Amino acid sequence: MYLRPAALILTVIFCAALCPVRHAASALSGDGVVVEEVEAGRVAEEAGLRAGDRILSWDRGGDNGTFDTIFGWLRFVAVTAPRGNVGLVGEREGETLTATLSPGLWGIAVRPEFPAGWVPLFAEGSRLLEAGEIDKGLSQWRSLAESAGASGDAVGRAWILMKTGEALAEFSQWAGPLQENFSRVLAENLSILLTTDSVGIFPGTRAMLFDYNVTVNVTRFDGIPGEKADLRARWGILDKNRKKMLVENHSVLTQPTKDDSLEALIAAESSTLSDLSREIAEAIKVLAERENKEKK
């Protein structure tokens, strides 16, 4: 029997934006990535990059590589970029382009190299979203994703669906800092399931002694309207001194949507988070029961 409310400190690491979808080889592999937006005052603008530039490869002191797909760029930004200055090689209006980016906030958004006919369709979806016509904008992007899949461009399809998931998160209850809101809801769920008010979120919780340290690494949190919502997370429970891993698990959670509305997808996303909360809470209860028995 679970007897005593546990005191928890919760740490959530959110890399879902980097790896939200699996992907296969693309018909457009090797075409690099296209700069979609450059944020004013950031490193990319200072290096001279502009919207429309195509980036093909990178180099740092003999260590180099090419951007075969958009996901290669995402891995590059997450892993390679923070290590120091890096040179980029690409094209602008048929001419060779070079730029050097220093560590810091790059302020750059990229997309795959689309066939010419797809660019205005994607831009129209973006315009509809900015105008507040969420369902129409998402429908436009879903149609484009279907076209990409039908043409054999699996990576293009995966990227468009990733952008669709990000937009859904932005315009749903997960709007704002997604990691912050995810952490808050997870902490609230655990507090209810474990009947305790002692659930803190790191960073932001004052120093105190906790019974367990819960770490959650979210690798996917998205969905497709009319189909399903997906949540994937690797999580663990450490002892109060954060020296011993007591439990490790990998949760792969899916909930179908009732229809193709935004509200139905939000509900399905919330259900996956509730399922994750229950899995973590049950593991904590087992640990607490074990400790109670050992103390007797």
ChimeraX commands (.cxc) that place a marker at each C-alpha (Angstrom):
marker #1 position 0.00,0.00,0.00 radius 0.5
marker #1 position 1.22,3.52,-0.85 radius 0.5
marker #1 position 1.19,5.24,2.54 radius 0.5
marker #1 position 3.08,8.54,2.46 radius 0.5
marker #1 position 2.91,11.39,-0.06 radius 0.5
marker #1 position 6.26,11.61,-1.84 radius 0.5
marker #1 position 8.15,14.88,-2.33 radius 0.5
marker #1 position 9.39,15.17,-5.92 radius 0.5
marker #1 position 11.60,17.43,-7.98 radius 0.5
marker #1 position 10.78,17.23,-11.69 radius 0.5
marker #1 position 13.18,18.03,-14.54 radius 0.5
marker #1 position 11.87,17.97,-18.12 radius 0.5
marker #1 position 14.22,18.10,-21.11 radius 0.5
marker #1 position 12.37,18.90,-24.31 radius 0.5
marker #1 position 14.02,17.90,-27.59 radius 0.5
marker #1 position 10.75,17.13,-29.34 radius 0.5
marker #1 position 11.25,20.02,-31.70 radius 0.5
marker #1 position 14.41,18.38,-32.98 radius 0.5
marker #1 position 13.18,14.87,-33.48 radius 0.5
marker #1 position 9.39,14.73,-33.67 radius 0.5
marker #1 position 9.04,12.36,-36.63 radius 0.5
marker #1 position 10.75,9.39,-38.15 radius 0.5
marker #1 position 11.72,9.71,-41.77 radius 0.5
marker #1 position 12.89,7.67,-44.73 radius 0.5
marker #1 position 15.21,8.60,-47.58 radius 0.5
marker #1 position 14.04,11.61,-49.56 radius 0.5
marker #1 position 13.72,12.07,-53.27 radius 0.5
marker #1 position 15.30,15.47,-52.66 radius 0.5
marker #1 position 18.30,14.27,-50.62 radius 0.5
marker #1 position 21.45,16.28,-51.22 radius 0.5
marker #1 position 19.62,19.50,-52.11 radius 0.5
marker #1 position 20.53,21.21,-48.86 radius 0.5
marker #1 position 18.17,23.48,-46.93 radius 0.5
marker #1 position 16.62,26.84,-47.76 radius 0.5
marker #1 position 16.72,29.78,-45.34 radius 0.5
marker #1 position 13.11,30.62,-44.53 radius 0.5
marker #1 position 13.62,33.45,-42.04 radius 0.5
marker #1 position 16.50,35.37,-40.45 radius 0.5
marker #1 position 15.88,37.07,-37.12 radius 0.5
marker #1 position 17.08,40.65,-36.84 radius 0.5
marker #1 position 20.09,41.23,-34.61 radius 0.5
marker #1 position 21.07,37.57,-34.37 radius 0.5
marker #1 position 24.22,35.76,-35.53 radius 0.5
marker #1 position 22.82,34.67,-38.91 radius 0.5
marker #1 position 21.92,38.24,-39.90 radius 0.5
marker #1 position 25.33,39.52,-38.83 radius 0.5
marker #1 position 26.91,36.79,-41.01 radius 0.5
marker #1 position 24.98,38.09,-44.02 radius 0.5
marker #1 position 22.48,35.27,-44.49 radius 0.5
marker #1 position 19.10,36.13,-46.05 radius 0.5
marker #1 position 15.77,34.43,-46.62 radius 0.5
marker #1 position 15.98,32.39,-49.81 radius 0.5
marker #1 position 19.65,31.42,-49.44 radius 0.5
marker #1 position 20.35,27.73,-49.96 radius 0.5
marker #1 position 22.84,26.12,-47.53 radius 0.5
marker #1 position 24.58,23.00,-48.81 radius 0.5
marker #1 position 27.48,22.16,-46.47 radius 0.5
marker #1 position 29.48,23.14,-43.39 radius 0.5
marker #1 position 33.15,23.12,-42.40 radius 0.5
marker #1 position 35.11,23.63,-39.19 radius 0.5
marker #1 position 38.86,23.07,-39.33 radius 0.5
marker #1 position 38.71,20.02,-41.58 radius 0.5
marker #1 position 35.61,18.59,-39.90 radius 0.5
marker #1 position 32.81,18.97,-42.43 radius 0.5
marker #1 position 29.59,17.60,-43.82 radius 0.5
marker #1 position 26.64,18.21,-46.13 radius 0.5
marker #1 position 22.98,18.78,-45.42 radius 0.5
marker #1 position 21.38,15.83,-47.17 radius 0.5
marker #1 position 18.01,16.47,-45.52 radius 0.5
marker #1 position 16.34,19.00,-43.24 radius 0.5
marker #1 position 16.88,16.58,-40.36 radius 0.5
marker #1 position 20.61,16.65,-41.01 radius 0.5
marker #1 position 20.45,20.40,-40.43 radius 0.5
marker #1 position 18.54,19.94,-37.17 radius 0.5
marker #1 position 21.12,17.46,-35.88 radius 0.5
marker #1 position 23.89,19.86,-36.94 radius 0.5
marker #1 position 22.34,22.77,-35.03 radius 0.5
marker #1 position 21.83,20.66,-31.90 radius 0.5
marker #1 position 25.18,18.87,-31.83 radius 0.5
marker #1 position 27.80,20.69,-33.91 radius 0.5
marker #1 position 26.84,24.34,-33.81 radius 0.5
marker #1 position 27.58,25.07,-30.13 radius 0.5
marker #1 position 31.22,23.95,-30.43 radius 0.5
marker #1 position 32.60,27.11,-32.04 radius 0.5
marker #1 position 32.73,29.09,-35.27 radius 0.5
marker #1 position 31.50,27.17,-38.29 radius 0.5
marker #1 position 31.64,27.98,-41.99 radius 0.5
marker #1 position 28.64,27.44,-44.25 radius 0.5
marker #1 position 28.71,27.07,-48.02 radius 0.5
marker #1 position 25.65,27.51,-50.21 radius 0.5
marker #1 position 24.09,29.39,-53.09 radius 0.5
marker #1 position 22.36,32.74,-53.62 radius 0.5
marker #1 position 20.79,33.50,-57.00 radius 0.5
marker #1 position 23.12,31.06,-58.73 radius 0.5
marker #1 position 26.29,32.37,-57.07 radius 0.5
marker #1 position 28.39,30.62,-54.42 radius 0.5
marker #1 position 27.67,31.85,-50.91 radius 0.5
marker #1 position 29.90,31.54,-47.84 radius 0.5
marker #1 position 29.17,32.62,-44.28 radius 0.5
marker #1 position 30.75,32.11,-40.86 radius 0.5
marker #1 position 28.49,31.67,-37.85 radius 0.5
marker #1 position 29.76,32.14,-34.30 radius 0.5
marker #1 position 28.28,30.44,-31.22 radius 0.5
marker #1 position 25.16,32.08,-29.84 radius 0.5
marker #1 position 21.58,32.58,-30.92 radius 0.5
marker #1 position 21.70,32.07,-34.66 radius 0.5
marker #1 position 18.15,33.28,-35.28 radius 0.5
marker #1 position 17.63,31.27,-38.46 radius 0.5
marker #1 position 14.76,29.08,-39.66 radius 0.5
marker #1 position 15.18,26.74,-42.62 radius 0.5
marker #1 position 13.01,24.43,-44.72 radius 0.5
marker #1 position 13.67,21.65,-47.24 radius 0.5
marker #1 position 14.25,22.48,-50.89 radius 0.5
marker #1 position 10.71,22.29,-52.32 radius 0.5
marker #1 position 9.65,21.85,-55.93 radius 0.5
marker #1 position 8.74,25.31,-57.28 radius 0.5
marker #1 position 5.00,24.65,-57.16 radius 0.5
marker #1 position 5.04,23.83,-53.46 radius 0.5
marker #1 position 6.51,27.12,-52.27 radius 0.5
marker #1 position 3.37,29.27,-52.77 radius 0.5
marker #1 position 1.19,26.52,-51.27 radius 0.5
marker #1 position 3.28,26.37,-48.11 radius 0.5
marker #1 position 3.41,30.17,-47.94 radius 0.5
marker #1 position -0.39,30.32,-48.22 radius 0.5
marker #1 position -0.71,27.94,-45.27 radius 0.5
marker #1 position 1.61,30.18,-43.26 radius 0.5
marker #1 position -0.43,33.27,-44.21 radius 0.5
marker #1 position -3.68,31.62,-43.10 radius 0.5
marker #1 position -2.17,30.66,-39.75 radius 0.5
marker #1 position -0.88,34.18,-39.16 radius 0.5
marker #1 position -4.35,35.52,-40.02 radius 0.5
marker #1 position -5.91,33.29,-37.36 radius 0.5
marker #1 position -7.56,30.89,-39.81 radius 0.5
marker #1 position -6.06,27.90,-38.06 radius 0.5
marker #1 position -8.13,25.08,-39.56 radius 0.5
marker #1 position -7.66,26.37,-43.10 radius 0.5
marker #1 position -3.92,26.86,-42.64 radius 0.5
marker #1 position -3.40,23.41,-41.15 radius 0.5
marker #1 position -5.57,21.86,-43.87 radius 0.5
marker #1 position -3.37,23.53,-46.50 radius 0.5
marker #1 position -0.23,22.07,-44.95 radius 0.5
marker #1 position -1.79,18.61,-44.56 radius 0.5
marker #1 position -2.71,18.61,-48.25 radius 0.5
marker #1 position 0.85,19.57,-49.12 radius 0.5
marker #1 position 2.17,16.76,-46.90 radius 0.5
marker #1 position -0.06,14.28,-48.76 radius 0.5
marker #1 position 1.30,15.56,-52.07 radius 0.5
marker #1 position 4.86,15.15,-50.80 radius 0.5
marker #1 position 4.15,11.57,-49.73 radius 0.5
marker #1 position 2.50,10.74,-53.05 radius 0.5
marker #1 position 5.54,12.06,-54.94 radius 0.5
marker #1 position 7.92,9.90,-52.90 radius 0.5
marker #1 position 9.44,12.71,-50.83 radius 0.5
marker #1 position 9.18,11.13,-47.39 radius 0.5
marker #1 position 11.43,13.71,-45.72 radius 0.5
marker #1 position 9.48,16.62,-47.16 radius 0.5
marker #1 position 6.27,15.02,-45.92 radius 0.5
marker #1 position 7.77,14.42,-42.47 radius 0.5
marker #1 position 8.99,18.01,-42.19 radius 0.5
marker #1 position 5.62,19.49,-43.18 radius 0.5
marker #1 position 3.89,17.29,-40.63 radius 0.5
marker #1 position 6.44,18.42,-38.05 radius 0.5
marker #1 position 5.60,22.05,-38.81 radius 0.5
marker #1 position 1.91,21.18,-38.56 radius 0.5
marker #1 position 2.49,19.69,-35.11 radius 0.5
marker #1 position 4.44,22.77,-34.00 radius 0.5
marker #1 position 1.63,25.04,-35.20 radius 0.5
marker #1 position -0.94,22.95,-33.36 radius 0.5
marker #1 position 1.09,23.26,-30.19 radius 0.5
marker #1 position 1.38,27.02,-30.66 radius 0.5
marker #1 position -2.35,27.56,-31.14 radius 0.5
marker #1 position -3.54,25.05,-28.52 radius 0.5
marker #1 position -3.36,24.98,-24.74 radius 0.5
marker #1 position 0.37,24.26,-25.18 radius 0.5
marker #1 position 0.88,27.77,-26.55 radius 0.5
marker #1 position 3.78,29.73,-25.08 radius 0.5
marker #1 position 6.91,27.98,-23.81 radius 0.5
marker #1 position 6.01,24.37,-24.58 radius 0.5
marker #1 position 8.55,22.86,-22.17 radius 0.5
marker #1 position 7.30,25.10,-19.37 radius 0.5
marker #1 position 3.65,24.22,-19.93 radius 0.5
marker #1 position 4.37,20.51,-20.38 radius 0.5
marker #1 position 6.32,20.51,-17.10 radius 0.5
marker #1 position 3.56,22.38,-15.30 radius 0.5
marker #1 position 0.81,20.00,-16.41 radius 0.5
marker #1 position 2.93,16.93,-15.63 radius 0.5
marker #1 position 3.69,18.29,-12.15 radius 0.5
marker #1 position 0.00,18.98,-11.52 radius 0.5
marker #1 position -0.95,15.48,-12.65 radius 0.5
marker #1 position 1.66,13.87,-10.38 radius 0.5
marker #1 position 0.54,15.98,-7.46 radius 0.5
marker #1 position -3.03,14.68,-7.87 radius 0.5
marker #1 position -2.07,11.06,-8.52 radius 0.5
marker #1 position 0.29,10.94,-5.53 radius 0.5
marker #1 position -1.88,13.11,-3.25 radius 0.5
marker #1 position 1.00,15.45,-2.46 radius 0.5
marker #1 position 1.63,19.17,-2.77 radius 0.5
marker #1 position 5.40,18.63,-2.73 radius 0.5
marker #1 position 6.11,18.46,-6.46 radius 0.5
marker #1 position 8.68,20.98,-7.62 radius 0.5
marker #1 position 9.92,21.84,-11.11 radius 0.5
marker #1 position 13.60,22.42,-11.84 radius 0.5
marker #1 position 14.68,25.11,-12.47 radius 0.5
marker #1 position 12.49,27.39,-10.41 radius 0.5
marker #1 position 11.96,25.50,-7.15 radius 0.5
marker #1 position 13.62,26.64,-3.94 radius 0.5
marker #1 position 16.17,24.32,-2.40 radius 0.5
marker #1 position 14.64,21.61,-0.24 radius 0.5
marker #1 position 14.97,17.90,0.36 radius 0.5
marker #1 position 13.05,15.68,-2.07 radius 0.5
marker #1 position 12.41,11.96,-1.83 radius 0.5
marker #1 position 12.82,11.39,-5.56 radius 0.5
marker #1 position 14.27,13.22,-8.55 radius 0.5
marker #1 position 12.30,12.60,-11.73 radius 0.5
marker #1 position 13.91,13.38,-15.09 radius 0.5
marker #1 position 11.89,13.30,-18.31 radius 0.5
marker #1 position 13.45,13.59,-21.77 radius 0.5
marker #1 position 10.65,14.25,-24.27 radius 0.5
marker #1 position 11.63,13.20,-27.79 radius 0.5
marker #1 position 8.23,13.52,-29.45 radius 0.5
marker #1 position 5.02,15.36,-28.66 radius 0.5
marker #1 position 2.86,15.98,-31.71 radius 0.5
marker #1 position -0.02,14.61,-33.71 radius 0.5
marker #1 position -2.04,14.61,-36.91 radius 0.5
marker #1 position -5.63,15.90,-36.89 radius 0.5
marker #1 position -8.11,13.15,-37.67 radius 0.5
marker #1 position -5.56,10.46,-36.83 radius 0.5
marker #1 position -3.65,10.43,-33.53 radius 0.5
marker #1 position -1.46,12.19,-30.99 radius 0.5
marker #1 position 1.98,10.81,-30.09 radius 0.5
marker #1 position 4.16,11.25,-27.02 radius 0.5
marker #1 position 7.54,9.60,-26.59 radius 0.5
marker #1 position 9.72,10.13,-23.55 radius 0.5
marker #1 position 12.64,8.51,-21.76 radius 0.5
marker #1 position 12.31,9.04,-18.05 radius 0.5
marker #1 position 14.01,7.99,-14.86 radius 0.5
marker #1 position 13.68,8.28,-11.10 radius 0.5
marker #1 position 16.80,8.98,-9.02 radius 0.5
marker #1 position 17.24,8.86,-5.27 radius 0.5
marker #1 position 17.18,12.00,-3.13 radius 0.5
marker #1 position 20.92,12.52,-3.62 radius 0.5
marker #1 position 20.71,12.11,-7.42 radius 0.5
marker #1 position 23.40,9.44,-7.26 radius 0.5
marker #1 position 21.45,6.25,-7.90 radius 0.5
marker #1 position 19.03,5.58,-10.74 radius 0.5
marker #1 position 16.11,3.68,-9.22 radius 0.5
marker #1 position 13.90,3.34,-12.31 radius 0.5
marker #1 position 14.46,3.85,-16.04 radius 0.5
marker #1 position 11.78,3.60,-18.70 radius 0.5
marker #1 position 10.89,4.56,-22.26 radius 0.5
marker #1 position 7.24,5.43,-22.81 radius 0.5
marker #1 position 5.71,5.34,-26.30 radius 0.5
marker #1 position 2.15,6.63,-26.00 radius 0.5
marker #1 position -0.52,7.13,-28.65 radius 0.5
marker #1 position -4.11,8.33,-28.47 radius 0.5
marker #1 position -6.52,8.43,-31.42 radius 0.5
marker #1 position -8.38,11.64,-32.18 radius 0.5
marker #1 position -12.20,11.62,-32.22 radius 0.5
marker #1 position -12.34,13.79,-35.36 radius 0.5
marker #1 position -10.16,16.10,-37.44 radius 0.5
marker #1 position -10.71,19.22,-35.34 radius 0.5
marker #1 position -8.02,21.10,-33.42 radius 0.5
marker #1 position -9.95,20.53,-30.19 radius 0.5
marker #1 position -9.90,16.74,-30.71 radius 0.5
marker #1 position -6.13,16.75,-31.24 radius 0.5
marker #1 position -5.59,18.86,-28.12 radius 0.5
marker #1 position -7.68,16.38,-26.12 radius 0.5
marker #1 position -5.66,13.45,-27.50 radius 0.5
marker #1 position -2.36,15.21,-26.66 radius 0.5
marker #1 position -3.60,15.80,-23.11 radius 0.5
marker #1 position -4.54,12.13,-22.82 radius 0.5
marker #1 position -1.02,11.01,-23.77 radius 0.5
marker #1 position 0.41,13.27,-21.08 radius 0.5
marker #1 position -2.07,11.86,-18.56 radius 0.5
marker #1 position -0.92,8.34,-19.49 radius 0.5
marker #1 position 2.72,9.32,-18.96 radius 0.5
marker #1 position 1.82,10.88,-15.60 radius 0.5
marker #1 position 0.17,7.63,-14.49 radius 0.5
marker #1 position 3.18,5.54,-15.52 radius 0.5
marker #1 position 5.55,7.74,-13.51 radius 0.5
marker #1 position 3.20,7.91,-10.52 radius 0.5
marker #1 position 2.82,4.12,-10.40 radius 0.5
marker #1 position 6.61,3.68,-10.46 radius 0.5
marker #1 position 6.96,6.13,-7.55 radius 0.5
marker #1 position 4.28,4.30,-5.57 radius 0.5
marker #1 position 6.13,1.00,-6.04 radius 0.5
marker #1 position 9.39,2.59,-4.84 radius 0.5
marker #1 position 7.67,4.14,-1.82 radius 0.5
marker #1 position 6.01,0.85,-0.85 radius 0.5
marker #1 position 9.36,-0.92,-1.13 radius 0.5
marker #1 position 11.02,1.63,1.15 radius 0.5
marker #1 position 8.18,1.37,3.69 radius 0.5
marker #1 position 8.63,-2.41,3.85 radius 0.5
marker #1 position 12.42,-2.10,4.25 radius 0.5
marker #1 position 11.98,0.29,7.17 radius 0.5
marker #1 position 9.74,-2.13,9.09 radius 0.5
marker link #1:1,2 radius 0.2
marker link #1:2,3 radius 0.2
marker link #1:3,4 radius 0.2
marker link #1:4,5 radius 0.2
marker link #1:5,6 radius 0.2
marker link #1:6,7 radius 0.2
marker link #1:7,8 radius 0.2
marker link #1:8,9 radius 0.2
marker link #1:9,10 radius 0.2
marker link #1:10,11 radius 0.2
marker link #1:11,12 radius 0.2
marker link #1:12,13 radius 0.2
marker link #1:13,14 radius 0.2
marker link #1:14,15 radius 0.2
marker link #1:15,16 radius 0.2
marker link #1:16,17 radius 0.2
marker link #1:17,18 radius 0.2
marker link #1:18,19 radius 0.2
marker link #1:19,20 radius 0.2
marker link #1:20,21 radius 0.2
marker link #1:21,22 radius 0.2
marker link #1:22,23 radius 0.2
marker link #1:23,24 radius 0.2
marker link #1:24,25 radius 0.2
marker link #1:25,26 radius 0.2
marker link #1:26,27 radius 0.2
marker link #1:27,28 radius 0.2
marker link #1:28,29 radius 0.2
marker link #1:29,30 radius 0.2
marker link #1:30,31 radius 0.2
marker link #1:31,32 radius 0.2
marker link #1:32,33 radius 0.2
marker link #1:33,34 radius 0.2
marker link #1:34,35 radius 0.2
marker link #1:35,36 radius 0.2
marker link #1:36,37 radius 0.2
marker link #1:37,38 radius 0.2
marker link #1:38,39 radius 0.2
marker link #1:39,40 radius 0.2
marker link #1:40,41 radius 0.2
marker link #1:41,42 radius 0.2
marker link #1:42,43 radius 0.2
marker link #1:43,44 radius 0.2
marker link #1:44,45 radius 0.2
marker link #1:45,46 radius 0.2
marker link #1:46,47 radius 0.2
marker link #1:47,48 radius 0.2
marker link #1:48,49 radius 0.2
marker link #1:49,50 radius 0.2
marker link #1:50,51 radius 0.2
marker link #1:51,52 radius 0.2
marker link #1:52,53 radius 0.2
marker link #1:53,54 radius 0.2
marker link #1:54,55 radius 0.2
marker link #1:55,56 radius 0.2
marker link #1:56,57 radius 0.2
marker link #1:57,58 radius 0.2
marker link #1:58,59 radius 0.2
marker link #1:59,60 radius 0.2
marker link #1:60,61 radius 0.2
marker link #1:61,62 radius 0.2
marker link #1:62,63 radius 0.2
marker link #1:63,64 radius 0.2
marker link #1:64,65 radius 0.2
marker link #1:65,66 radius 0.2
marker link #1:66,67 radius 0.2
marker link #1:67,68 radius 0.2
marker link #1:68,69 radius 0.2
marker link #1:69,70 radius 0.2
marker link #1:70,71 radius 0.2
marker link #1:71,72 radius 0.2
marker link #1:72,73 radius 0.2
marker link #1:73,74 radius 0.2
marker link #1:74,75 radius 0.2
marker link #1:75,76 radius 0.2
marker link #1:76,77 radius 0.2
marker link #1:77,78 radius 0.2
marker link #1:78,79 radius 0.2
marker link #1:79,80 radius 0.2
marker link #1:80,81 radius 0.2
marker link #1:81,82 radius 0.2
marker link #1:82,83 radius 0.2
marker link #1:83,84 radius 0.2
marker link #1:84,85 radius 0.2
marker link #1:85,86 radius 0.2
marker link #1:86,87 radius 0.2
marker link #1:87,88 radius 0.2
marker link #1:88,89 radius 0.2
marker link #1:89,90 radius 0.2
marker link #1:90,91 radius 0.2
marker link #1:91,92 radius 0.2
marker link #1:92,93 radius 0.2
marker link #1:93,94 radius 0.2
marker link #1:94,95 radius 0.2
marker link #1:95,96 radius 0.2
marker link #1:96,97 radius 0.2
marker link #1:97,98 radius 0.2
marker link #1:98,99 radius 0.2
marker link #1:99,100 radius 0.2
marker link #1:100,101 radius 0.2
marker link #1:101,102 radius 0.2
marker link #1:102,103 radius 0.2
marker link #1:103,104 radius 0.2
marker link #1:104,105 radius 0.2
marker link #1:105,106 radius 0.2
marker link #1:106,107 radius 0.2
marker link #1:107,108 radius 0.2
marker link #1:108,109 radius 0.2
marker link #1:109,110 radius 0.2
marker link #1:110,111 radius 0.2
marker link #1:111,112 radius 0.2
marker link #1:112,113 radius 0.2
marker link #1:113,114 radius 0.2
marker link #1:114,115 radius 0.2
marker link #1:115,116 radius 0.2
marker link #1:116,117 radius 0.2
marker link #1:117,118 radius 0.2
marker link #1:118,119 radius 0.2
marker link #1:119,120 radius 0.2
marker link #1:120,121 radius 0.2
marker link #1:121,122 radius 0.2
marker link #1:122,123 radius 0.2
marker link #1:123,124 radius 0.2
marker link #1:124,125 radius 0.2
marker link #1:125,126 radius 0.2
marker link #1:126,127 radius 0.2
marker link #1:127,128 radius 0.2
marker link #1:128,129 radius 0.2
marker link #1:129,130 radius 0.2
marker link #1:130,131 radius 0.2
marker link #1:131,132 radius 0.2
marker link #1:132,133 radius 0.2
marker link #1:133,134 radius 0.2
marker link #1:134,135 radius 0.2
marker link #1:135,136 radius 0.2
marker link #1:136,137 radius 0.2
marker link #1:137,138 radius 0.2
marker link #1:138,139 radius 0.2
marker link #1:139,140 radius 0.2
marker link #1:140,141 radius 0.2
marker link #1:141,142 radius 0.2
marker link #1:142,143 radius 0.2
marker link #1:143,144 radius 0.2
marker link #1:144,145 radius 0.2
marker link #1:145,146 radius 0.2
marker link #1:146,147 radius 0.2
marker link #1:147,148 radius 0.2
marker link #1:148,149 radius 0.2
marker link #1:149,150 radius 0.2
marker link #1:150,151 radius 0.2
marker link #1:151,152 radius 0.2
marker link #1:152,153 radius 0.2
marker link #1:153,154 radius 0.2
marker link #1:154,155 radius 0.2
marker link #1:155,156 radius 0.2
marker link #1:156,157 radius 0.2
marker link #1:157,158 radius 0.2
marker link #1:158,159 radius 0.2
marker link #1:159,160 radius 0.2
marker link #1:160,161 radius 0.2
marker link #1:161,162 radius 0.2
marker link #1:162,163 radius 0.2
marker link #1:163,164 radius 0.2
marker link #1:164,165 radius 0.2
marker link #1:165,166 radius 0.2
marker link #1:166,167 radius 0.2
marker link #1:167,168 radius 0.2
marker link #1:168,169 radius 0.2
marker link #1:169,170 radius 0.2
marker link #1:170,171 radius 0.2
marker link #1:171,172 radius 0.2
marker link #1:172,173 radius 0.2
marker link #1:173,174 radius 0.2
marker link #1:174,175 radius 0.2
marker link #1:175,176 radius 0.2
marker link #1:176,177 radius 0.2
marker link #1:177,178 radius 0.2
marker link #1:178,179 radius 0.2
marker link #1:179,180 radius 0.2
marker link #1:180,181 radius 0.2
marker link #1:181,182 radius 0.2
marker link #1:182,183 radius 0.2
marker link #1:183,184 radius 0.2
marker link #1:184,185 radius 0.2
marker link #1:185,186 radius 0.2
marker link #1:186,187 radius 0.2
marker link #1:187,188 radius 0.2
marker link #1:188,189 radius 0.2
marker link #1:189,190 radius 0.2
marker link #1:190,191 radius 0.2
marker link #1:191,192 radius 0.2
marker link #1:192,193 radius 0.2
marker link #1:193,194 radius 0.2
marker link #1:194,195 radius 0.2
marker link #1:195,196 radius 0.2
marker link #1:196,197 radius 0.2
marker link #1:197,198 radius 0.2
marker link #1:198,199 radius 0.2
marker link #1:199,200 radius 0.2
marker link #1:200,201 radius 0.2
marker link #1:201,202 radius 0.2
marker link #1:202,203 radius 0.2
marker link #1:203,204 radius 0.2
marker link #1:204,205 radius 0.2
marker link #1:205,206 radius 0.2
marker link #1:206,207 radius 0.2
marker link #1:207,208 radius 0.2
marker link #1:208,209 radius 0.2
marker link #1:209,210 radius 0.2
marker link #1:210,211 radius 0.2
marker link #1:211,212 radius 0.2
marker link #1:212,213 radius 0.2
marker link #1:213,214 radius 0.2
marker link #1:214,215 radius 0.2
marker link #1:215,216 radius 0.2
marker link #1:216,217 radius 0.2
marker link #1:217,218 radius 0.2
marker link #1:218,219 radius 0.2
marker link #1:219,220 radius 0.2
marker link #1:220,221 radius 0.2
marker link #1:221,222 radius 0.2
marker link #1:222,223 radius 0.2
marker link #1:223,224 radius 0.2
marker link #1:224,225 radius 0.2
marker link #1:225,226 radius 0.2
marker link #1:226,227 radius 0.2
marker link #1:227,228 radius 0.2
marker link #1:228,229 radius 0.2
marker link #1:229,230 radius 0.2
marker link #1:230,231 radius 0.2
marker link #1:231,232 radius 0.2
marker link #1:232,233 radius 0.2
marker link #1:233,234 radius 0.2
marker link #1:234,235 radius 0.2
marker link #1:235,236 radius 0.2
marker link #1:236,237 radius 0.2
marker link #1:237,238 radius 0.2
marker link #1:238,239 radius 0.2
marker link #1:239,240 radius 0.2
marker link #1:240,241 radius 0.2
marker link #1:241,242 radius 0.2
marker link #1:242,243 radius 0.2
marker link #1:243,244 radius 0.2
marker link #1:244,245 radius 0.2
marker link #1:245,246 radius 0.2
marker link #1:246,247 radius 0.2
marker link #1:247,248 radius 0.2
marker link #1:248,249 radius 0.2
marker link #1:249,250 radius 0.2
marker link #1:250,251 radius 0.2
marker link #1:251,252 radius 0.2
marker link #1:252,253 radius 0.2
marker link #1:253,254 radius 0.2
marker link #1:254,255 radius 0.2
marker link #1:255,256 radius 0.2
marker link #1:256,257 radius 0.2
marker link #1:257,258 radius 0.2
marker link #1:258,259 radius 0.2
marker link #1:259,260 radius 0.2
marker link #1:260,261 radius 0.2
marker link #1:261,262 radius 0.2
marker link #1:262,263 radius 0.2
marker link #1:263,264 radius 0.2
marker link #1:264,265 radius 0.2
marker link #1:265,266 radius 0.2
marker link #1:266,267 radius 0.2
marker link #1:267,268 radius 0.2
marker link #1:268,269 radius 0.2
marker link #1:269,270 radius 0.2
marker link #1:270,271 radius 0.2
marker link #1:271,272 radius 0.2
marker link #1:272,273 radius 0.2
marker link #1:273,274 radius 0.2
marker link #1:274,275 radius 0.2
marker link #1:275,276 radius 0.2
marker link #1:276,277 radius 0.2
marker link #1:277,278 radius 0.2
marker link #1:278,279 radius 0.2
marker link #1:279,280 radius 0.2
marker link #1:280,281 radius 0.2
marker link #1:281,282 radius 0.2
marker link #1:282,283 radius 0.2
marker link #1:283,284 radius 0.2
marker link #1:284,285 radius 0.2
marker link #1:285,286 radius 0.2
marker link #1:286,287 radius 0.2
marker link #1:287,288 radius 0.2
marker link #1:288,289 radius 0.2
marker link #1:289,290 radius 0.2
marker link #1:290,291 radius 0.2
marker link #1:291,292 radius 0.2
marker link #1:292,293 radius 0.2
marker link #1:293,294 radius 0.2
marker link #1:294,295 radius 0.2
marker link #1:295,296 radius 0.2
view
